[in-house]
């Protein structure tokens, strides 16, 4: 089975990487880009029967820094 | 309007970051993780009326390195 974990910085946490992308898009002539936030996608290839609770533990322990990041799990 | 761009390394391109995550999950006692690929999510806050073609141009020119990465656009 496959699962995807999306990790994003929480609202209010400064995102310098996203800011850099916003600037770069502006320099390239793309107007109307009001904000950019950058996060991570982690695609997991898991043995059948892995529960969503296990994936949640992976997020809490390793994949996301829950102090500043939020995560979303999508089982495919 | 909001749009999300998902950028992943193409199949066959070595993903050391994903490999590191796979190892780390193993060390933490999570069995059954067969593979991990890591990519980026970019959330764009755009002025109304920005076309998907424009977002595609952003991907081609800046957000993805199309030699080794593929991207997927999701307009919200």
Backbone of each chain as nested JSON, in Angstrom:
{
  "chains": [
    {"id": "A", "residues": [
      {"number": 1, "name": "UNK", "atoms": {"N": [0.836, -1.207, 0.0], "CA": [0.0, 0.0, 0.0], "C": [0.872, 1.259, 0.0]}},
      {"number": 2, "name": "UNK", "atoms": {"N": [0.24, 2.313, -0.457], "CA": [0.979, 3.578, -0.523], "C": [0.275, 4.618, 0.332]}},
      {"number": 3, "name": "UNK", "atoms": {"N": [1.053, 5.496, 0.909], "CA": [0.482, 6.606, 1.656], "C": [1.293, 7.849, 1.351]}},
      {"number": 4, "name": "UNK", "atoms": {"N": [0.622, 8.974, 1.435], "CA": [1.33, 10.238, 1.25], "C": [1.154, 11.077, 2.492]}},
      {"number": 5, "name": "UNK", "atoms": {"N": [2.237, 11.683, 2.941], "CA": [2.168, 12.586, 4.085], "C": [2.552, 13.973, 3.594]}},
      {"number": 6, "name": "UNK", "atoms": {"N": [1.692, 14.937, 3.878], "CA": [1.975, 16.335, 3.52], "C": [2.366, 17.075, 4.773]}},
      {"number": 7, "name": "UNK", "atoms": {"N": [3.514, 17.686, 4.78], "CA": [3.977, 18.433, 5.946], "C": [4.108, 19.908, 5.563]}},
      {"number": 8, "name": "UNK", "atoms": {"N": [3.386, 20.757, 6.26], "CA": [3.447, 22.205, 5.986], "C": [3.79, 22.945, 7.267]}},
      {"number": 9, "name": "UNK", "atoms": {"N": [4.465, 24.074, 7.124], "CA": [4.688, 24.944, 8.272], "C": [3.327, 25.456, 8.748]}},
      {"number": 10, "name": "UNK", "atoms": {"N": [3.156, 25.545, 10.049], "CA": [1.907, 26.074, 10.579], "C": [1.758, 27.543, 10.212]}},
      {"number": 11, "name": "UNK", "atoms": {"N": [0.507, 28.006, 10.169], "CA": [0.28, 29.428, 9.916], "C": [0.957, 30.251, 10.995]}},
      {"number": 12, "name": "UNK", "atoms": {"N": [1.564, 31.34, 10.58], "CA": [2.222, 32.199, 11.558], "C": [3.697, 31.896, 11.688]}},
      {"number": 13, "name": "UNK", "atoms": {"N": [4.102, 30.723, 11.219], "CA": [5.534, 30.401, 11.244], "C": [6.16, 30.96, 9.963]}},
      {"number": 14, "name": "UNK", "atoms": {"N": [7.204, 31.726, 10.124], "CA": [7.873, 32.353, 8.982], "C": [8.406, 31.293, 8.021]}},
      {"number": 15, "name": "UNK", "atoms": {"N": [8.209, 31.511, 6.737], "CA": [8.641, 30.54, 5.734], "C": [9.578, 31.213, 4.73]}},
      {"number": 16, "name": "UNK", "atoms": {"N": [10.86, 31.307, 5.061], "CA": [11.811, 32.02, 4.202], "C": [11.942, 31.397, 2.815]}},
      {"number": 17, "name": "UNK", "atoms": {"N": [11.788, 30.08, 2.759], "CA": [11.901, 29.386, 1.472], "C": [10.752, 29.812, 0.55]}},
      {"number": 18, "name": "UNK", "atoms": {"N": [9.553, 29.839, 1.118], "CA": [8.388, 30.287, 0.358], "C": [8.537, 31.738, -0.075]}},
      {"number": 19, "name": "UNK", "atoms": {"N": [9.057, 32.56, 0.824], "CA": [9.284, 33.978, 0.522], "C": [10.24, 34.117, -0.659]}},
      {"number": 20, "name": "UNK", "atoms": {"N": [11.297, 33.317, -0.645], "CA": [12.289, 33.351, -1.721], "C": [11.641, 32.985, -3.055]}},
      {"number": 21, "name": "UNK", "atoms": {"N": [10.775, 31.975, -3.028], "CA": [10.088, 31.566, -4.255], "C": [9.179, 32.7, -4.748]}},
      {"number": 22, "name": "UNK", "atoms": {"N": [8.49, 33.356, -3.814], "CA": [7.588, 34.455, -4.187], "C": [8.38, 35.568, -4.889]}},
      {"number": 23, "name": "UNK", "atoms": {"N": [9.511, 35.924, -4.309], "CA": [10.366, 36.949, -4.902], "C": [10.826, 36.539, -6.291]}},
      {"number": 24, "name": "UNK", "atoms": {"N": [11.281, 35.307, -6.389], "CA": [11.821, 34.816, -7.659], "C": [10.736, 34.838, -8.732]}},
      {"number": 25, "name": "UNK", "atoms": {"N": [9.511, 34.438, -8.361], "CA": [8.414, 34.466, -9.34], "C": [8.154, 35.898, -9.795]}},
      {"number": 26, "name": "UNK", "atoms": {"N": [8.201, 36.841, -8.834], "CA": [8.027, 38.252, -9.179], "C": [9.095, 38.716, -10.159]}},
      {"number": 27, "name": "UNK", "atoms": {"N": [10.345, 38.349, -9.894], "CA": [11.454, 38.761, -10.769], "C": [11.294, 38.186, -12.168]}},
      {"number": 28, "name": "UNK", "atoms": {"N": [10.667, 37.017, -12.244], "CA": [10.482, 36.379, -13.551], "C": [9.295, 36.976, -14.312]}},
      {"number": 29, "name": "UNK", "atoms": {"N": [8.615, 37.935, -13.682], "CA": [7.521, 38.599, -14.377], "C": [6.141, 38.033, -14.083]}},
      {"number": 30, "name": "UNK", "atoms": {"N": [6.054, 37.107, -13.144], "CA": [4.736, 36.586, -12.777], "C": [4.114, 37.524, -11.744]}},
      {"number": 31, "name": "UNK", "atoms": {"N": [3.133, 38.296, -12.189], "CA": [2.459, 39.196, -11.259], "C": [1.347, 38.435, -10.547]}},
      {"number": 32, "name": "UNK", "atoms": {"N": [0.898, 39.016, -9.48], "CA": [-0.284, 38.452, -8.828], "C": [-0.001, 37.231, -7.984]}},
      {"number": 33, "name": "UNK", "atoms": {"N": [1.249, 37.04, -7.613], "CA": [1.551, 35.982, -6.658], "C": [1.561, 36.621, -5.274]}},
      {"number": 34, "name": "UNK", "atoms": {"N": [0.527, 36.366, -4.511], "CA": [0.363, 37.085, -3.236], "C": [1.071, 36.399, -2.074]}},
      {"number": 35, "name": "UNK", "atoms": {"N": [1.239, 35.12, -2.193], "CA": [1.918, 34.418, -1.11], "C": [2.328, 33.031, -1.542]}},
      {"number": 36, "name": "UNK", "atoms": {"N": [3.4, 32.559, -0.982], "CA": [3.875, 31.21, -1.291], "C": [4.284, 30.542, 0.014]}},
      {"number": 37, "name": "UNK", "atoms": {"N": [3.847, 29.328, 0.203], "CA": [4.302, 28.531, 1.348], "C": [4.848, 27.232, 0.791]}},
      {"number": 38, "name": "UNK", "atoms": {"N": [5.971, 26.819, 1.311], "CA": [6.526, 25.578, 0.796], "C": [6.552, 24.488, 1.861]}},
      {"number": 39, "name": "UNK", "atoms": {"N": [6.18, 23.321, 1.475], "CA": [6.184, 22.203, 2.407], "C": [6.755, 20.952, 1.767]}},
      {"number": 40, "name": "UNK", "atoms": {"N": [6.552, 19.825, 2.436], "CA": [7.119, 18.564, 1.966], "C": [6.008, 17.558, 1.677]}},
      {"number": 41, "name": "UNK", "atoms": {"N": [6.243, 16.713, 0.696], "CA": [5.408, 15.532, 0.495], "C": [6.291, 14.336, 0.721]}},
      {"number": 42, "name": "UNK", "atoms": {"N": [5.831, 13.379, 1.459], "CA": [6.599, 12.156, 1.657], "C": [5.74, 10.983, 1.211]}},
      {"number": 43, "name": "UNK", "atoms": {"N": [6.189, 10.296, 0.174], "CA": [5.458, 9.137, -0.326], "C": [6.021, 7.883, 0.315]}},
      {"number": 44, "name": "UNK", "atoms": {"N": [5.158, 7.162, 0.996], "CA": [5.599, 5.962, 1.701], "C": [5.063, 4.721, 1.002]}},
      {"number": 45, "name": "UNK", "atoms": {"N": [5.949, 3.777, 0.82], "CA": [5.589, 2.477, 0.266], "C": [5.565, 1.517, 1.446]}},
      {"number": 46, "name": "UNK", "atoms": {"N": [4.396, 1.061, 1.838], "CA": [4.285, 0.29, 3.085], "C": [3.754, -1.111, 2.825]}},
      {"number": 47, "name": "UNK", "atoms": {"N": [4.073, -2.025, 3.724], "CA": [3.489, -3.364, 3.581], "C": [1.989, -3.273, 3.851]}},
      {"number": 48, "name": "UNK", "atoms": {"N": [1.253, -4.136, 3.176], "CA": [-0.208, -4.149, 3.344], "C": [-0.571, -4.267, 4.824]}},
      {"number": 49, "name": "UNK", "atoms": {"N": [-1.596, -3.559, 5.196], "CA": [-2.096, -3.699, 6.552], "C": [-1.517, -2.713, 7.554]}},
      {"number": 50, "name": "UNK", "atoms": {"N": [-0.616, -1.862, 7.085], "CA": [-0.117, -0.818, 7.976], "C": [-1.279, 0.126, 8.291]}},
      {"number": 51, "name": "UNK", "atoms": {"N": [-1.496, 0.37, 9.563], "CA": [-2.646, 1.203, 9.927], "C": [-2.307, 2.681, 9.84]}},
      {"number": 52, "name": "UNK", "atoms": {"N": [-3.359, 3.481, 9.755], "CA": [-3.16, 4.922, 9.714], "C": [-2.557, 5.4, 11.029]}},
      {"number": 53, "name": "UNK", "atoms": {"N": [-2.867, 4.695, 12.123], "CA": [-2.31, 5.061, 13.431], "C": [-0.782, 4.947, 13.406]}},
      {"number": 54, "name": "UNK", "atoms": {"N": [-0.282, 3.909, 12.729], "CA": [1.171, 3.74, 12.618], "C": [1.778, 4.897, 11.828]}},
      {"number": 55, "name": "UNK", "atoms": {"N": [1.114, 5.25, 10.739], "CA": [1.632, 6.364, 9.927], "C": [1.636, 7.648, 10.754]}},
      {"number": 56, "name": "UNK", "atoms": {"N": [0.596, 7.804, 11.566], "CA": [0.524, 8.987, 12.424], "C": [1.706, 9.02, 13.382]}},
      {"number": 57, "name": "UNK", "atoms": {"N": [2.058, 7.855, 13.923], "CA": [3.226, 7.775, 14.816], "C": [4.515, 8.163, 14.091]}},
      {"number": 58, "name": "UNK", "atoms": {"N": [4.63, 7.713, 12.834], "CA": [5.812, 8.074, 12.036], "C": [5.911, 9.591, 11.915]}},
      {"number": 59, "name": "UNK", "atoms": {"N": [4.746, 10.224, 11.687], "CA": [4.725, 11.687, 11.556], "C": [5.147, 12.348, 12.851]}},
      {"number": 60, "name": "UNK", "atoms": {"N": [4.568, 11.873, 13.954], "CA": [4.837, 12.498, 15.254], "C": [6.292, 12.33, 15.658]}},
      {"number": 61, "name": "UNK", "atoms": {"N": [6.852, 11.155, 15.325], "CA": [8.206, 10.859, 15.792], "C": [9.298, 11.347, 14.85]}},
      {"number": 62, "name": "UNK", "atoms": {"N": [9.007, 11.377, 13.567], "CA": [10.09, 11.694, 12.636], "C": [9.739, 12.675, 11.529]}},
      {"number": 63, "name": "UNK", "atoms": {"N": [8.617, 12.442, 10.865], "CA": [8.398, 13.158, 9.603], "C": [8.071, 14.632, 9.775]}},
      {"number": 64, "name": "UNK", "atoms": {"N": [7.38, 14.961, 10.865], "CA": [7.022, 16.358, 11.075], "C": [7.552, 16.844, 12.416]}},
      {"number": 65, "name": "UNK", "atoms": {"N": [7.923, 18.099, 12.451], "CA": [8.255, 18.744, 13.713], "C": [6.977, 19.441, 14.172]}},
      {"number": 66, "name": "UNK", "atoms": {"N": [6.244, 18.771, 15.052], "CA": [4.875, 19.234, 15.353], "C": [4.828, 20.559, 16.108]}},
      {"number": 67, "name": "UNK", "atoms": {"N": [5.989, 21.05, 16.539], "CA": [6.002, 22.375, 17.164], "C": [5.685, 23.45, 16.113]}},
      {"number": 68, "name": "UNK", "atoms": {"N": [6.272, 23.286, 14.946], "CA": [6.092, 24.32, 13.915], "C": [5.416, 23.801, 12.65]}},
      {"number": 69, "name": "UNK", "atoms": {"N": [5.221, 22.483, 12.564], "CA": [4.657, 21.935, 11.322], "C": [3.377, 21.151, 11.587]}},
      {"number": 70, "name": "UNK", "atoms": {"N": [2.475, 21.218, 10.622], "CA": [1.288, 20.377, 10.685], "C": [1.391, 19.338, 9.574]}},
      {"number": 71, "name": "UNK", "atoms": {"N": [0.714, 18.216, 9.736], "CA": [0.791, 17.192, 8.7], "C": [-0.59, 16.643, 8.378]}},
      {"number": 72, "name": "UNK", "atoms": {"N": [-0.681, 16.085, 7.181], "CA": [-1.919, 15.494, 6.714], "C": [-1.564, 14.162, 6.061]}},
      {"number": 73, "name": "UNK", "atoms": {"N": [-2.321, 13.121, 6.403], "CA": [-2.031, 11.783, 5.868], "C": [-3.074, 11.422, 4.82]}},
      {"number": 74, "name": "UNK", "atoms": {"N": [-2.62, 10.859, 3.718], "CA": [-3.532, 10.421, 2.661], "C": [-3.149, 8.984, 2.319]}},
      {"number": 75, "name": "UNK", "atoms": {"N": [-4.041, 8.06, 2.597], "CA": [-3.76, 6.666, 2.242], "C": [-4.304, 6.424, 0.844]}},
      {"number": 76, "name": "UNK", "atoms": {"N": [-3.469, 5.896, -0.036], "CA": [-3.885, 5.742, -1.447], "C": [-4.442, 4.351, -1.719]}}
    ]},
    {"id": "B", "residues": [
      {"number": 1, "name": "UNK", "atoms": {"N": [-7.399, 33.194, -5.336], "CA": [-7.456, 31.753, -5.572], "C": [-6.18, 31.083, -5.06]}},
      {"number": 2, "name": "UNK", "atoms": {"N": [-6.317, 29.809, -4.797], "CA": [-5.16, 29.073, -4.299], "C": [-4.841, 27.918, -5.245]}},
      {"number": 3, "name": "UNK", "atoms": {"N": [-3.595, 27.609, -5.327], "CA": [-3.192, 26.459, -6.126], "C": [-2.077, 25.744, -5.387]}},
      {"number": 4, "name": "UNK", "atoms": {"N": [-2.0, 24.462, -5.61], "CA": [-0.917, 23.686, -5.016], "C": [-0.137, 23.019, -6.134]}},
      {"number": 5, "name": "UNK", "atoms": {"N": [1.169, 23.052, -5.998], "CA": [2.02, 22.368, -6.961], "C": [2.8, 21.294, -6.212]}},
      {"number": 6, "name": "UNK", "atoms": {"N": [2.733, 20.079, -6.712], "CA": [3.481, 18.974, -6.112], "C": [4.658, 18.658, -7.022]}},
      {"number": 7, "name": "UNK", "atoms": {"N": [5.835, 18.683, -6.469], "CA": [7.034, 18.395, -7.261], "C": [7.697, 17.142, -6.691]}},
      {"number": 8, "name": "UNK", "atoms": {"N": [7.83, 16.139, -7.518], "CA": [8.471, 14.892, -7.077], "C": [9.624, 14.561, -8.024]}},
      {"number": 9, "name": "UNK", "atoms": {"N": [10.63, 13.894, -7.492], "CA": [11.698, 13.381, -8.349], "C": [11.101, 12.321, -9.268]}},
      {"number": 10, "name": "UNK", "atoms": {"N": [11.551, 12.299, -10.515], "CA": [11.066, 11.292, -11.451], "C": [11.514, 9.909, -11.01]}},
      {"number": 11, "name": "UNK", "atoms": {"N": [10.756, 8.904, -11.423], "CA": [11.165, 7.539, -11.131], "C": [12.527, 7.274, -11.741]}},
      {"number": 12, "name": "UNK", "atoms": {"N": [13.355, 6.582, -11.005], "CA": [14.686, 6.282, -11.521], "C": [15.729, 7.271, -11.056]}},
      {"number": 13, "name": "UNK", "atoms": {"N": [15.283, 8.432, -10.606], "CA": [16.239, 9.405, -10.076], "C": [16.457, 9.088, -8.594]}},
      {"number": 14, "name": "UNK", "atoms": {"N": [17.72, 8.937, -8.228], "CA": [18.07, 8.594, -6.857], "C": [17.567, 9.671, -5.892]}},
      {"number": 15, "name": "UNK", "atoms": {"N": [16.989, 9.249, -4.779], "CA": [16.432, 10.188, -3.806], "C": [17.08, 9.951, -2.437]}},
      {"number": 16, "name": "UNK", "atoms": {"N": [18.262, 10.543, -2.198], "CA": [18.987, 10.283, -0.949], "C": [18.211, 10.731, 0.291]}},
      {"number": 17, "name": "UNK", "atoms": {"N": [17.417, 11.801, 0.136], "CA": [16.641, 12.302, 1.256], "C": [15.582, 11.263, 1.67]}},
      {"number": 18, "name": "UNK", "atoms": {"N": [14.914, 10.722, 0.668], "CA": [13.925, 9.687, 0.93], "C": [14.571, 8.457, 1.548]}},
      {"number": 19, "name": "UNK", "atoms": {"N": [15.744, 8.101, 1.033], "CA": [16.487, 6.939, 1.551], "C": [16.811, 7.138, 3.032]}},
      {"number": 20, "name": "UNK", "atoms": {"N": [17.236, 8.364, 3.366], "CA": [17.579, 8.683, 4.756], "C": [16.358, 8.533, 5.657]}},
      {"number": 21, "name": "UNK", "atoms": {"N": [15.212, 8.981, 5.167], "CA": [13.983, 8.861, 5.952], "C": [13.627, 7.386, 6.157]}},
      {"number": 22, "name": "UNK", "atoms": {"N": [13.799, 6.596, 5.103], "CA": [13.494, 5.16, 5.184], "C": [14.362, 4.498, 6.264]}},
      {"number": 23, "name": "UNK", "atoms": {"N": [15.645, 4.812, 6.248], "CA": [16.56, 4.281, 7.252], "C": [16.15, 4.69, 8.65]}},
      {"number": 24, "name": "UNK", "atoms": {"N": [15.855, 5.981, 8.785], "CA": [15.507, 6.515, 10.105], "C": [14.245, 5.846, 10.632]}},
      {"number": 25, "name": "UNK", "atoms": {"N": [13.259, 5.635, 9.756], "CA": [12.027, 4.969, 10.194], "C": [12.334, 3.555, 10.658]}},
      {"number": 26, "name": "UNK", "atoms": {"N": [13.221, 2.872, 9.92], "CA": [13.633, 1.534, 10.325], "C": [14.281, 1.535, 11.701]}},
      {"number": 27, "name": "UNK", "atoms": {"N": [15.174, 2.488, 11.912], "CA": [15.875, 2.573, 13.204], "C": [14.904, 2.844, 14.34]}},
      {"number": 28, "name": "UNK", "atoms": {"N": [13.83, 3.53, 14.037], "CA": [12.84, 3.841, 15.073], "C": [11.898, 2.671, 15.339]}},
      {"number": 29, "name": "UNK", "atoms": {"N": [12.099, 1.592, 14.591], "CA": [11.304, 0.403, 14.852], "C": [10.084, 0.254, 13.968]}},
      {"number": 30, "name": "UNK", "atoms": {"N": [9.948, 1.107, 12.976], "CA": [8.822, 0.948, 12.052], "C": [9.219, -0.042, 10.965]}},
      {"number": 31, "name": "UNK", "atoms": {"N": [8.642, -1.236, 11.05], "CA": [8.953, -2.238, 10.037], "C": [8.007, -2.042, 8.849]}},
      {"number": 32, "name": "UNK", "atoms": {"N": [8.371, -2.646, 7.778], "CA": [7.454, -2.65, 6.649], "C": [7.425, -1.364, 5.856]}},
      {"number": 33, "name": "UNK", "atoms": {"N": [8.462, -0.554, 6.015], "CA": [8.564, 0.611, 5.141], "C": [9.448, 0.208, 3.974]}},
      {"number": 34, "name": "UNK", "atoms": {"N": [8.825, 0.024, 2.817], "CA": [9.563, -0.53, 1.681], "C": [10.267, 0.526, 0.841]}},
      {"number": 35, "name": "UNK", "atoms": {"N": [9.72, 1.711, 0.867], "CA": [10.344, 2.776, 0.09], "C": [9.803, 4.126, 0.501]}},
      {"number": 36, "name": "UNK", "atoms": {"N": [10.641, 5.119, 0.364], "CA": [10.224, 6.48, 0.688], "C": [10.754, 7.418, -0.399]}},
      {"number": 37, "name": "UNK", "atoms": {"N": [9.902, 8.271, -0.893], "CA": [10.326, 9.3, -1.839], "C": [9.883, 10.633, -1.256]}},
      {"number": 38, "name": "UNK", "atoms": {"N": [10.775, 11.597, -1.298], "CA": [10.384, 12.881, -0.748], "C": [10.306, 13.948, -1.829]}},
      {"number": 39, "name": "UNK", "atoms": {"N": [9.285, 14.743, -1.767], "CA": [9.117, 15.822, -2.734], "C": [8.695, 17.105, -2.06]}},
      {"number": 40, "name": "UNK", "atoms": {"N": [8.282, 18.057, -2.876], "CA": [7.897, 19.372, -2.352], "C": [6.44, 19.668, -2.661]}},
      {"number": 41, "name": "UNK", "atoms": {"N": [5.797, 20.407, -1.776], "CA": [4.493, 20.994, -2.071], "C": [4.697, 22.493, -2.043]}},
      {"number": 42, "name": "UNK", "atoms": {"N": [4.165, 23.184, -3.006], "CA": [4.244, 24.642, -3.006], "C": [2.825, 25.183, -3.084]}},
      {"number": 43, "name": "UNK", "atoms": {"N": [2.413, 25.873, -2.046], "CA": [1.074, 26.462, -2.023], "C": [1.161, 27.894, -2.512]}},
      {"number": 44, "name": "UNK", "atoms": {"N": [0.422, 28.185, -3.559], "CA": [0.462, 29.517, -4.155], "C": [-0.836, 30.252, -3.874]}},
      {"number": 45, "name": "UNK", "atoms": {"N": [-0.706, 31.48, -3.448], "CA": [-1.841, 32.369, -3.245], "C": [-1.834, 33.335, -4.419]}},
      {"number": 46, "name": "UNK", "atoms": {"N": [-2.797, 33.195, -5.314], "CA": [-2.739, 33.948, -6.57], "C": [-3.936, 34.879, -6.702]}},
      {"number": 47, "name": "UNK", "atoms": {"N": [-3.784, 35.942, -7.48], "CA": [-4.936, 36.798, -7.749], "C": [-5.937, 36.016, -8.589]}},
      {"number": 48, "name": "UNK", "atoms": {"N": [-7.21, 36.314, -8.4], "CA": [-8.279, 35.637, -9.146], "C": [-8.005, 35.716, -10.647]}},
      {"number": 49, "name": "UNK", "atoms": {"N": [-8.302, 34.669, -11.328], "CA": [-8.187, 34.697, -12.784], "C": [-6.854, 34.237, -13.322]}},
      {"number": 50, "name": "UNK", "atoms": {"N": [-5.944, 33.877, -12.433], "CA": [-4.678, 33.323, -12.926], "C": [-4.982, 31.971, -13.573]}},
      {"number": 51, "name": "UNK", "atoms": {"N": [-4.51, 31.802, -14.78], "CA": [-4.847, 30.566, -15.495], "C": [-3.902, 29.428, -15.117]}},
      {"number": 52, "name": "UNK", "atoms": {"N": [-4.357, 28.229, -15.365], "CA": [-3.525, 27.064, -15.096], "C": [-2.289, 27.078, -15.999]}},
      {"number": 53, "name": "UNK", "atoms": {"N": [-2.442, 27.681, -17.182], "CA": [-1.296, 27.776, -18.095], "C": [-0.181, 28.616, -17.466]}},
      {"number": 54, "name": "UNK", "atoms": {"N": [-0.577, 29.668, -16.764], "CA": [0.419, 30.512, -16.098], "C": [1.134, 29.725, -15.005]}},
      {"number": 55, "name": "UNK", "atoms": {"N": [0.349, 28.971, -14.234], "CA": [0.956, 28.168, -13.161], "C": [1.926, 27.147, -13.771]}},
      {"number": 56, "name": "UNK", "atoms": {"N": [1.526, 26.598, -14.928], "CA": [2.391, 25.635, -15.599], "C": [3.719, 26.289, -15.985]}},
      {"number": 57, "name": "UNK", "atoms": {"N": [3.634, 27.532, -16.444], "CA": [4.862, 28.263, -16.796], "C": [5.748, 28.466, -15.569]}},
      {"number": 58, "name": "UNK", "atoms": {"N": [5.1, 28.78, -14.425], "CA": [5.867, 28.946, -13.186], "C": [6.642, 27.668, -12.877]}},
      {"number": 59, "name": "UNK", "atoms": {"N": [5.963, 26.532, -13.065], "CA": [6.607, 25.241, -12.797], "C": [7.787, 25.024, -13.728]}},
      {"number": 60, "name": "UNK", "atoms": {"N": [7.551, 25.266, -15.005], "CA": [8.592, 25.014, -16.01], "C": [9.805, 25.909, -15.793]}},
      {"number": 61, "name": "UNK", "atoms": {"N": [9.528, 27.169, -15.398], "CA": [10.614, 28.139, -15.307], "C": [11.317, 28.14, -13.957]}},
      {"number": 62, "name": "UNK", "atoms": {"N": [10.585, 27.813, -12.889], "CA": [11.199, 27.965, -11.567], "C": [10.948, 26.81, -10.594]}},
      {"number": 63, "name": "UNK", "atoms": {"N": [9.696, 26.401, -10.503], "CA": [9.361, 25.535, -9.367], "C": [9.903, 24.116, -9.49]}},
      {"number": 64, "name": "UNK", "atoms": {"N": [9.964, 23.611, -10.705], "CA": [10.457, 22.247, -10.884], "C": [11.65, 22.233, -11.823]}},
      {"number": 65, "name": "UNK", "atoms": {"N": [12.557, 21.354, -11.569], "CA": [13.653, 21.089, -12.499], "C": [13.191, 19.917, -13.351]}},
      {"number": 66, "name": "UNK", "atoms": {"N": [12.66, 20.238, -14.541], "CA": [11.968, 19.206, -15.32], "C": [12.89, 18.119, -15.867]}},
      {"number": 67, "name": "UNK", "atoms": {"N": [14.185, 18.311, -15.725], "CA": [15.105, 17.247, -16.139], "C": [14.961, 16.045, -15.196]}},
      {"number": 68, "name": "UNK", "atoms": {"N": [14.832, 16.339, -13.912], "CA": [14.787, 15.243, -12.943], "C": [13.491, 15.212, -12.128]}},
      {"number": 69, "name": "UNK", "atoms": {"N": [12.665, 16.242, -12.271], "CA": [11.455, 16.299, -11.449], "C": [10.194, 16.384, -12.303]}},
      {"number": 70, "name": "UNK", "atoms": {"N": [9.139, 15.791, -11.791], "CA": [7.837, 15.952, -12.429], "C": [6.96, 16.767, -11.493]}},
      {"number": 71, "name": "UNK", "atoms": {"N": [5.962, 17.433, -12.053], "CA": [5.101, 18.237, -11.198], "C": [3.625, 18.007, -11.514]}},
      {"number": 72, "name": "UNK", "atoms": {"N": [2.791, 18.332, -10.548], "CA": [1.345, 18.173, -10.7], "C": [0.714, 19.423, -10.106]}},
      {"number": 73, "name": "UNK", "atoms": {"N": [-0.227, 19.993, -10.842], "CA": [-0.874, 21.229, -10.388], "C": [-2.284, 20.912, -9.907]}},
      {"number": 74, "name": "UNK", "atoms": {"N": [-2.655, 21.489, -8.791], "CA": [-4.008, 21.305, -8.255], "C": [-4.55, 22.7, -7.95]}},
      {"number": 75, "name": "UNK", "atoms": {"N": [-5.584, 23.109, -8.677], "CA": [-6.196, 24.409, -8.39], "C": [-7.304, 24.186, -7.375]}},
      {"number": 76, "name": "UNK", "atoms": {"N": [-7.282, 24.97, -6.279], "CA": [-8.249, 24.737, -5.186], "C": [-9.477, 25.644, -5.339]}}
    ]}
  ]
}
